[in-house]
Amino acid sequence: MALPNFNELAAFVMVARERSFTRAGAKLGVSQSALSQTVKALEDRLKLRLLTRTTRSVAPTEAGLRLFAAVAPRFEAIEAELATLSELSGKPAGVVRITAGEHPATTILQPALKRFLPDYPDIKVEIIVDSGFVDIVAAGFDAGVRLGESLANGMIAVRIGPEMRMAAVGSPAYFERHGIPTTPQDLASHNLIGSRLPTHGGLFSWGLEKDGREVKVRAEGQLVFNNMVMRMRSALDGLGLAYMPEDQALPAIAEGRLVRVLEDWCPPFPGYHLYYPNRRDVSPALGLFIDVLRYRG
């Protein structure tokens, strides 16, 4: 039996992972047309269609999913071993792929890059911003970032940030028109700016707590966004009340552009943690980045 063409398999794995010939070609350094021909050659040799192609997307067929599940972990293991071997040369190398929400990506991961990358020119870091709960193993990530209170079982977690608090805020002009809420029940008569959760498609509820009493407030109003910048902008424009991490709102509060309400209903909670599977060896590149990210406050 002839040996399999590993270049074809590697090309297929990258396309199936990225769901795009364009993005996969950019990562592999080949043209979209050349990559398409390579995958087509693999399909012809196997006499199976592995990918369903449309003008807008690429998705694995049932056969493609089966092949990806069998082959992708082996390529990841090879990449990890090569990265480990590179450590012997004294020059750590490899790719670190991390999934994180918008807030930790911009406030924790981004600042860490300037402390990390200049010292390790052969290490590449790929950060994918996604607010959903991603299966990092299935999606091919080395690690993910979540709040400490929402970590999945069976994961090793490393604290990378301080405790956090949320802040409910609105503009002075908004409160002049609608009054200031003093209890969670008062929020029912206010225009709350909602946040859509990508994992389940539902609206994010405001989690308020005081003296051991917890209240969940469904944020229903005229506006719903899936990013923090637009929630902040809308609050500044007087379009409603926003609920966001305290550090994002404090500058505008200090400047008098936003007013904080129900502060005593927003206690601190565990901050961000980087997590990864405990059954997988940590690559030298990931280990070095973890050391930079580790919270030491």
LOVO-230281 format. One record per residue (C-alpha): residue in three letters; y, x, z; residue number from 0. Coordinates in steps of 0.1 Angstrom, whole numbers, m for minus. Layout:
<rs>
<r residuo="ALA" c2="Y" c1="X" c3="Z" num="NUM"/>
...
</rs>
This chain:
<rs>
<r residuo="MET" c2="0" c1="0" c3="0" num="0"/>
<r residuo="ALA" c2="34" c1="14" c3="m9" num="1"/>
<r residuo="LEU" c2="58" c1="22" c3="19" num="2"/>
<r residuo="PRO" c2="87" c1="m3" c3="24" num="3"/>
<r residuo="ASN" c2="121" c1="6" c3="11" num="4"/>
<r residuo="PHE" c2="140" c1="11" c3="43" num="5"/>
<r residuo="ASN" c2="174" c1="11" c3="26" num="6"/>
<r residuo="GLU" c2="167" c1="m24" c3="14" num="7"/>
<r residuo="LEU" c2="156" c1="m35" c3="48" num="8"/>
<r residuo="ALA" c2="187" c1="m20" c3="64" num="9"/>
<r residuo="ALA" c2="209" c1="m37" c3="38" num="10"/>
<r residuo="PHE" c2="193" c1="m70" c3="45" num="11"/>
<r residuo="VAL" c2="197" c1="m67" c3="83" num="12"/>
<r residuo="MET" c2="234" c1="m59" c3="80" num="13"/>
<r residuo="VAL" c2="240" c1="m88" c3="57" num="14"/>
<r residuo="ALA" c2="220" c1="m112" c3="79" num="15"/>
<r residuo="ARG" c2="239" c1="m100" c3="110" num="16"/>
<r residuo="GLU" c2="274" c1="m102" c3="95" num="17"/>
<r residuo="ARG" c2="266" c1="m134" c3="74" num="18"/>
<r residuo="SER" c2="288" c1="m118" c3="47" num="19"/>
<r residuo="PHE" c2="281" c1="m94" c3="18" num="20"/>
<r residuo="THR" c2="318" c1="m83" c3="20" num="21"/>
<r residuo="ARG" c2="317" c1="m74" c3="57" num="22"/>
<r residuo="ALA" c2="283" c1="m58" c3="55" num="23"/>
<r residuo="GLY" c2="293" c1="m37" c3="25" num="24"/>
<r residuo="ALA" c2="324" c1="m25" c3="44" num="25"/>
<r residuo="LYS" c2="302" c1="m14" c3="73" num="26"/>
<r residuo="LEU" c2="277" c1="3" c3="51" num="27"/>
<r residuo="GLY" c2="303" c1="19" c3="28" num="28"/>
<r residuo="VAL" c2="289" c1="3" c3="m4" num="29"/>
<r residuo="SER" c2="303" c1="m23" c3="m28" num="30"/>
<r residuo="GLN" c2="295" c1="m60" c3="m24" num="31"/>
<r residuo="SER" c2="278" c1="m61" c3="m58" num="32"/>
<r residuo="ALA" c2="256" c1="m31" c3="m50" num="33"/>
<r residuo="LEU" c2="246" c1="m46" c3="m17" num="34"/>
<r residuo="SER" c2="238" c1="m79" c3="m34" num="35"/>
<r residuo="GLN" c2="216" c1="m61" c3="m59" num="36"/>
<r residuo="THR" c2="198" c1="m42" c3="m31" num="37"/>
<r residuo="VAL" c2="190" c1="m74" c3="m12" num="38"/>
<r residuo="LYS" c2="179" c1="m91" c3="m44" num="39"/>
<r residuo="ALA" c2="155" c1="m62" c3="m51" num="40"/>
<r residuo="LEU" c2="139" c1="m68" c3="m17" num="41"/>
<r residuo="GLU" c2="136" c1="m105" c3="m23" num="42"/>
<r residuo="ASP" c2="120" c1="m99" c3="m57" num="43"/>
<r residuo="ARG" c2="95" c1="m74" c3="m42" num="44"/>
<r residuo="LEU" c2="86" c1="m98" c3="m14" num="45"/>
<r residuo="LYS" c2="87" c1="m128" c3="m38" num="46"/>
<r residuo="LEU" c2="107" c1="m147" c3="m11" num="47"/>
<r residuo="ARG" c2="142" c1="m158" c3="m8" num="48"/>
<r residuo="LEU" c2="157" c1="m143" c3="24" num="49"/>
<r residuo="LEU" c2="193" c1="m154" c3="22" num="50"/>
<r residuo="THR" c2="210" c1="m186" c3="11" num="51"/>
<r residuo="ARG" c2="242" c1="m178" c3="m7" num="52"/>
<r residuo="THR" c2="272" c1="m201" c3="m12" num="53"/>
<r residuo="THR" c2="307" c1="m194" c3="m23" num="54"/>
<r residuo="ARG" c2="318" c1="m194" c3="14" num="55"/>
<r residuo="SER" c2="289" c1="m181" c3="35" num="56"/>
<r residuo="VAL" c2="256" c1="m163" c3="36" num="57"/>
<r residuo="ALA" c2="228" c1="m175" c3="59" num="58"/>
<r residuo="PRO" c2="192" c1="m164" c3="64" num="59"/>
<r residuo="THR" c2="164" c1="m187" c3="52" num="60"/>
<r residuo="GLU" c2="134" c1="m194" c3="74" num="61"/>
<r residuo="ALA" c2="117" c1="m163" c3="60" num="62"/>
<r residuo="GLY" c2="149" c1="m143" c3="64" num="63"/>
<r residuo="LEU" c2="152" c1="m153" c3="101" num="64"/>
<r residuo="ARG" c2="116" c1="m142" c3="107" num="65"/>
<r residuo="LEU" c2="121" c1="m109" c3="89" num="66"/>
<r residuo="PHE" c2="154" c1="m103" c3="108" num="67"/>
<r residuo="ALA" c2="138" c1="m110" c3="142" num="68"/>
<r residuo="ALA" c2="111" c1="m85" c3="134" num="69"/>
<r residuo="VAL" c2="131" c1="m57" c3="118" num="70"/>
<r residuo="ALA" c2="166" c1="m58" c3="134" num="71"/>
<r residuo="PRO" c2="154" c1="m47" c3="169" num="72"/>
<r residuo="ARG" c2="136" c1="m17" c3="154" num="73"/>
<r residuo="PHE" c2="167" c1="m5" c3="136" num="74"/>
<r residuo="GLU" c2="187" c1="m9" c3="168" num="75"/>
<r residuo="ALA" c2="161" c1="12" c3="186" num="76"/>
<r residuo="ILE" c2="163" c1="39" c3="159" num="77"/>
<r residuo="GLU" c2="201" c1="39" c3="162" num="78"/>
<r residuo="ALA" c2="199" c1="41" c3="199" num="79"/>
<r residuo="GLU" c2="175" c1="70" c3="197" num="80"/>
<r residuo="LEU" c2="197" c1="89" c3="172" num="81"/>
<r residuo="ALA" c2="226" c1="84" c3="195" num="82"/>
<r residuo="THR" c2="206" c1="98" c3="224" num="83"/>
<r residuo="LEU" c2="196" c1="128" c3="203" num="84"/>
<r residuo="SER" c2="232" c1="134" c3="194" num="85"/>
<r residuo="GLU" c2="240" c1="140" c3="231" num="86"/>
<r residuo="LEU" c2="218" c1="171" c3="229" num="87"/>
<r residuo="SER" c2="244" c1="186" c3="206" num="88"/>
<r residuo="GLY" c2="271" c1="181" c3="232" num="89"/>
<r residuo="LYS" c2="289" c1="156" c3="209" num="90"/>
<r residuo="PRO" c2="282" c1="120" c3="220" num="91"/>
<r residuo="ALA" c2="281" c1="97" c3="190" num="92"/>
<r residuo="GLY" c2="272" c1="61" c3="180" num="93"/>
<r residuo="VAL" c2="285" c1="26" c3="178" num="94"/>
<r residuo="VAL" c2="293" c1="4" c3="207" num="95"/>
<r residuo="ARG" c2="295" c1="m33" c3="199" num="96"/>
<r residuo="ILE" c2="310" c1="m56" c3="226" num="97"/>
<r residuo="THR" c2="318" c1="m93" c3="226" num="98"/>
<r residuo="ALA" c2="346" c1="m106" c3="248" num="99"/>
<r residuo="GLY" c2="370" c1="m134" c3="252" num="100"/>
<r residuo="GLU" c2="406" c1="m131" c3="241" num="101"/>
<r residuo="HIS" c2="420" c1="m124" c3="276" num="102"/>
<r residuo="PRO" c2="397" c1="m95" c3="287" num="103"/>
<r residuo="ALA" c2="397" c1="m80" c3="252" num="104"/>
<r residuo="THR" c2="435" c1="m76" c3="252" num="105"/>
<r residuo="THR" c2="441" c1="m69" c3="289" num="106"/>
<r residuo="ILE" c2="411" c1="m47" c3="298" num="107"/>
<r residuo="LEU" c2="392" c1="m34" c3="267" num="108"/>
<r residuo="GLN" c2="422" c1="m26" c3="245" num="109"/>
<r residuo="PRO" c2="440" c1="m5" c3="271" num="110"/>
<r residuo="ALA" c2="407" c1="14" c3="278" num="111"/>
<r residuo="LEU" c2="404" c1="24" c3="242" num="112"/>
<r residuo="LYS" c2="434" c1="48" c3="243" num="113"/>
<r residuo="ARG" c2="418" c1="65" c3="274" num="114"/>
<r residuo="PHE" c2="384" c1="67" c3="257" num="115"/>
<r residuo="LEU" c2="384" c1="73" c3="220" num="116"/>
<r residuo="PRO" c2="405" c1="105" c3="218" num="117"/>
<r residuo="ASP" c2="379" c1="123" c3="238" num="118"/>
<r residuo="TYR" c2="350" c1="111" c3="218" num="119"/>
<r residuo="PRO" c2="358" c1="112" c3="181" num="120"/>
<r residuo="ASP" c2="322" c1="105" c3="170" num="121"/>
<r residuo="ILE" c2="320" c1="72" c3="189" num="122"/>
<r residuo="LYS" c2="330" c1="40" c3="173" num="123"/>
<r residuo="VAL" c2="338" c1="8" c3="192" num="124"/>
<r residuo="GLU" c2="336" c1="m26" c3="177" num="125"/>
<r residuo="ILE" c2="350" c1="m55" c3="198" num="126"/>
<r residuo="ILE" c2="345" c1="m91" c3="186" num="127"/>
<r residuo="VAL" c2="367" c1="m117" c3="202" num="128"/>
<r residuo="ASP" c2="348" c1="m148" c3="209" num="129"/>
<r residuo="SER" c2="353" c1="m172" c3="238" num="130"/>
<r residuo="GLY" c2="319" c1="m187" c3="236" num="131"/>
<r residuo="PHE" c2="288" c1="m177" c3="256" num="132"/>
<r residuo="VAL" c2="272" c1="m153" c3="231" num="133"/>
<r residuo="ASP" c2="235" c1="m143" c3="233" num="134"/>
<r residuo="ILE" c2="242" c1="m106" c3="231" num="135"/>
<r residuo="VAL" c2="206" c1="m96" c3="223" num="136"/>
<r residuo="ALA" c2="202" c1="m121" c3="195" num="137"/>
<r residuo="ALA" c2="237" c1="m113" c3="181" num="138"/>
<r residuo="GLY" c2="231" c1="m75" c3="181" num="139"/>
<r residuo="PHE" c2="257" c1="m66" c3="207" num="140"/>
<r residuo="ASP" c2="253" c1="m38" c3="232" num="141"/>
<r residuo="ALA" c2="273" c1="m56" c3="259" num="142"/>
<r residuo="GLY" c2="295" c1="m86" c3="266" num="143"/>
<r residuo="VAL" c2="323" c1="m95" c3="290" num="144"/>
<r residuo="ARG" c2="324" c1="m125" c3="312" num="145"/>
<r residuo="LEU" c2="338" c1="m137" c3="345" num="146"/>
<r residuo="GLY" c2="317" c1="m126" c3="375" num="147"/>
<r residuo="GLU" c2="309" c1="m162" c3="384" num="148"/>
<r residuo="SER" c2="294" c1="m171" c3="350" num="149"/>
<r residuo="LEU" c2="270" c1="m141" c3="344" num="150"/>
<r residuo="ALA" c2="236" c1="m149" c3="330" num="151"/>
<r residuo="ASN" c2="205" c1="m141" c3="350" num="152"/>
<r residuo="GLY" c2="186" c1="m110" c3="341" num="153"/>
<r residuo="MET" c2="217" c1="m90" c3="332" num="154"/>
<r residuo="ILE" c2="231" c1="m58" c3="347" num="155"/>
<r residuo="ALA" c2="268" c1="m64" c3="355" num="156"/>
<r residuo="VAL" c2="296" c1="m38" c3="360" num="157"/>
<r residuo="ARG" c2="329" c1="m49" c3="375" num="158"/>
<r residuo="ILE" c2="357" c1="m40" c3="351" num="159"/>
<r residuo="GLY" c2="387" c1="m59" c3="365" num="160"/>
<r residuo="PRO" c2="402" c1="m72" c3="398" num="161"/>
<r residuo="GLU" c2="400" c1="m107" c3="412" num="162"/>
<r residuo="MET" c2="418" c1="m133" c3="392" num="163"/>
<r residuo="ARG" c2="438" c1="m164" c3="398" num="164"/>
<r residuo="MET" c2="448" c1="m192" c3="374" num="165"/>
<r residuo="ALA" c2="483" c1="m206" c3="371" num="166"/>
<r residuo="ALA" c2="494" c1="m241" c3="361" num="167"/>
<r residuo="VAL" c2="528" c1="m238" c3="345" num="168"/>
<r residuo="GLY" c2="555" c1="m257" c3="326" num="169"/>
<r residuo="SER" c2="590" c1="m252" c3="315" num="170"/>
<r residuo="PRO" c2="621" c1="m262" c3="336" num="171"/>
<r residuo="ALA" c2="630" c1="m287" c3="308" num="172"/>
<r residuo="TYR" c2="595" c1="m303" c3="309" num="173"/>
<r residuo="PHE" c2="598" c1="m308" c3="347" num="174"/>
<r residuo="GLU" c2="633" c1="m323" c3="344" num="175"/>
<r residuo="ARG" c2="618" c1="m350" c3="321" num="176"/>
<r residuo="HIS" c2="585" c1="m356" c3="339" num="177"/>
<r residuo="GLY" c2="588" c1="m345" c3="375" num="178"/>
<r residuo="ILE" c2="568" c1="m319" c3="394" num="179"/>
<r residuo="PRO" c2="531" c1="m326" c3="403" num="180"/>
<r residuo="THR" c2="523" c1="m319" c3="439" num="181"/>
<r residuo="THR" c2="486" c1="m329" c3="440" num="182"/>
<r residuo="PRO" c2="458" c1="m326" c3="414" num="183"/>
<r residuo="GLN" c2="459" c1="m365" c3="411" num="184"/>
<r residuo="ASP" c2="495" c1="m363" c3="399" num="185"/>
<r residuo="LEU" c2="483" c1="m344" c3="367" num="186"/>
<r residuo="ALA" c2="469" c1="m377" c3="354" num="187"/>
<r residuo="SER" c2="505" c1="m387" c3="344" num="188"/>
<r residuo="HIS" c2="513" c1="m353" c3="327" num="189"/>
<r residuo="ASN" c2="508" c1="m340" c3="292" num="190"/>
<r residuo="LEU" c2="482" c1="m312" c3="298" num="191"/>
<r residuo="ILE" c2="477" c1="m287" c3="271" num="192"/>
<r residuo="GLY" c2="439" c1="m285" c3="264" num="193"/>
<r residuo="SER" c2="416" c1="m256" c3="255" num="194"/>
<r residuo="ARG" c2="386" c1="m262" c3="233" num="195"/>
<r residuo="LEU" c2="354" c1="m244" c3="244" num="196"/>
<r residuo="PRO" c2="336" c1="m230" c3="213" num="197"/>
<r residuo="THR" c2="301" c1="m230" c3="229" num="198"/>
<r residuo="HIS" c2="298" c1="m267" c3="236" num="199"/>
<r residuo="GLY" c2="328" c1="m280" c3="218" num="200"/>
<r residuo="GLY" c2="342" c1="m297" c3="249" num="201"/>
<r residuo="LEU" c2="376" c1="m294" c3="266" num="202"/>
<r residuo="PHE" c2="380" c1="m268" c3="293" num="203"/>
<r residuo="SER" c2="385" c1="m284" c3="327" num="204"/>
<r residuo="TRP" c2="411" c1="m271" c3="352" num="205"/>
<r residuo="GLY" c2="392" c1="m260" c3="382" num="206"/>
<r residuo="LEU" c2="413" c1="m266" c3="413" num="207"/>
<r residuo="GLU" c2="403" c1="m258" c3="449" num="208"/>
<r residuo="LYS" c2="420" c1="m261" c3="483" num="209"/>
<r residuo="ASP" c2="405" c1="m259" c3="518" num="210"/>
<r residuo="GLY" c2="370" c1="m261" c3="504" num="211"/>
<r residuo="ARG" c2="377" c1="m291" c3="483" num="212"/>
<r residuo="GLU" c2="371" c1="m287" c3="446" num="213"/>
<r residuo="VAL" c2="387" c1="m309" c3="419" num="214"/>
<r residuo="LYS" c2="380" c1="m308" c3="382" num="215"/>
<r residuo="VAL" c2="408" c1="m320" c3="360" num="216"/>
<r residuo="ARG" c2="401" c1="m328" c3="323" num="217"/>
<r residuo="ALA" c2="430" c1="m314" c3="303" num="218"/>
<r residuo="GLU" c2="438" c1="m343" c3="280" num="219"/>
<r residuo="GLY" c2="471" c1="m344" c3="262" num="220"/>
<r residuo="GLN" c2="488" c1="m342" c3="228" num="221"/>
<r residuo="LEU" c2="478" c1="m306" c3="222" num="222"/>
<r residuo="VAL" c2="445" c1="m287" c3="221" num="223"/>
<r residuo="PHE" c2="442" c1="m250" c3="212" num="224"/>
<r residuo="ASN" c2="415" c1="m224" c3="212" num="225"/>
<r residuo="ASN" c2="438" c1="m194" c3="219" num="226"/>
<r residuo="MET" c2="461" c1="m185" c3="248" num="227"/>
<r residuo="VAL" c2="491" c1="m175" c3="227" num="228"/>
<r residuo="MET" c2="496" c1="m210" c3="214" num="229"/>
<r residuo="ARG" c2="491" c1="m226" c3="249" num="230"/>
<r residuo="MET" c2="518" c1="m203" c3="263" num="231"/>
<r residuo="ARG" c2="542" c1="m209" c3="234" num="232"/>
<r residuo="SER" c2="538" c1="m247" c3="238" num="233"/>
<r residuo="ALA" c2="544" c1="m245" c3="275" num="234"/>
<r residuo="LEU" c2="576" c1="m225" c3="269" num="235"/>
<r residuo="ASP" c2="587" c1="m251" c3="244" num="236"/>
<r residuo="GLY" c2="584" c1="m278" c3="270" num="237"/>
<r residuo="LEU" c2="555" c1="m296" c3="252" num="238"/>
<r residuo="GLY" c2="532" c1="m298" c3="283" num="239"/>
<r residuo="LEU" c2="516" c1="m281" c3="312" num="240"/>
<r residuo="ALA" c2="494" c1="m250" c3="305" num="241"/>
<r residuo="TYR" c2="466" c1="m235" c3="327" num="242"/>
<r residuo="MET" c2="461" c1="m198" c3="321" num="243"/>
<r residuo="PRO" c2="453" c1="m165" c3="339" num="244"/>
<r residuo="GLU" c2="481" c1="m157" c3="363" num="245"/>
<r residuo="ASP" c2="489" c1="m123" c3="348" num="246"/>
<r residuo="GLN" c2="498" c1="m139" c3="315" num="247"/>
<r residuo="ALA" c2="522" c1="m163" c3="331" num="248"/>
<r residuo="LEU" c2="539" c1="m141" c3="357" num="249"/>
<r residuo="PRO" c2="565" c1="m124" c3="334" num="250"/>
<r residuo="ALA" c2="578" c1="m158" c3="321" num="251"/>
<r residuo="ILE" c2="578" c1="m171" c3="357" num="252"/>
<r residuo="ALA" c2="598" c1="m142" c3="369" num="253"/>
<r residuo="GLU" c2="623" c1="m147" c3="340" num="254"/>
<r residuo="GLY" c2="627" c1="m184" c3="349" num="255"/>
<r residuo="ARG" c2="612" c1="m196" c3="316" num="256"/>
<r residuo="LEU" c2="582" c1="m211" c3="333" num="257"/>
<r residuo="VAL" c2="577" c1="m228" c3="367" num="258"/>
<r residuo="ARG" c2="545" c1="m226" c3="385" num="259"/>
<r residuo="VAL" c2="530" c1="m257" c3="402" num="260"/>
<r residuo="LEU" c2="500" c1="m264" c3="425" num="261"/>
<r residuo="GLU" c2="498" c1="m227" c3="434" num="262"/>
<r residuo="ASP" c2="480" c1="m235" c3="466" num="263"/>
<r residuo="TRP" c2="452" c1="m252" c3="445" num="264"/>
<r residuo="CYS" c2="445" c1="m219" c3="426" num="265"/>
<r residuo="PRO" c2="426" c1="m195" c3="448" num="266"/>
<r residuo="PRO" c2="413" c1="m161" c3="436" num="267"/>
<r residuo="PHE" c2="379" c1="m158" c3="420" num="268"/>
<r residuo="PRO" c2="356" c1="m129" c3="407" num="269"/>
<r residuo="GLY" c2="372" c1="m112" c3="378" num="270"/>
<r residuo="TYR" c2="357" c1="m98" c3="346" num="271"/>
<r residuo="HIS" c2="324" c1="m79" c3="344" num="272"/>
<r residuo="LEU" c2="307" c1="m61" c3="315" num="273"/>
<r residuo="TYR" c2="271" c1="m71" c3="312" num="274"/>
<r residuo="TYR" c2="241" c1="m59" c3="293" num="275"/>
<r residuo="PRO" c2="203" c1="m65" c3="293" num="276"/>
<r residuo="ASN" c2="184" c1="m46" c3="320" num="277"/>
<r residuo="ARG" c2="154" c1="m42" c3="297" num="278"/>
<r residuo="ARG" c2="173" c1="m20" c3="272" num="279"/>
<r residuo="ASP" c2="182" c1="16" c3="278" num="280"/>
<r residuo="VAL" c2="219" c1="22" c3="278" num="281"/>
<r residuo="SER" c2="230" c1="45" c3="249" num="282"/>
<r residuo="PRO" c2="251" c1="75" c3="259" num="283"/>
<r residuo="ALA" c2="281" c1="61" c3="240" num="284"/>
<r residuo="LEU" c2="279" c1="28" c3="259" num="285"/>
<r residuo="GLY" c2="274" c1="46" c3="292" num="286"/>
<r residuo="LEU" c2="305" c1="67" c3="287" num="287"/>
<r residuo="PHE" c2="326" c1="36" c3="278" num="288"/>
<r residuo="ILE" c2="312" c1="18" c3="309" num="289"/>
<r residuo="ASP" c2="324" c1="47" c3="331" num="290"/>
<r residuo="VAL" c2="359" c1="44" c3="316" num="291"/>
<r residuo="LEU" c2="359" c1="6" c3="321" num="292"/>
<r residuo="ARG" c2="345" c1="6" c3="357" num="293"/>
<r residuo="TYR" c2="370" c1="m10" c3="381" num="294"/>
<r residuo="ARG" c2="379" c1="13" c3="409" num="295"/>
<r residuo="GLY" c2="407" c1="m7" c3="426" num="296"/>
</rs>
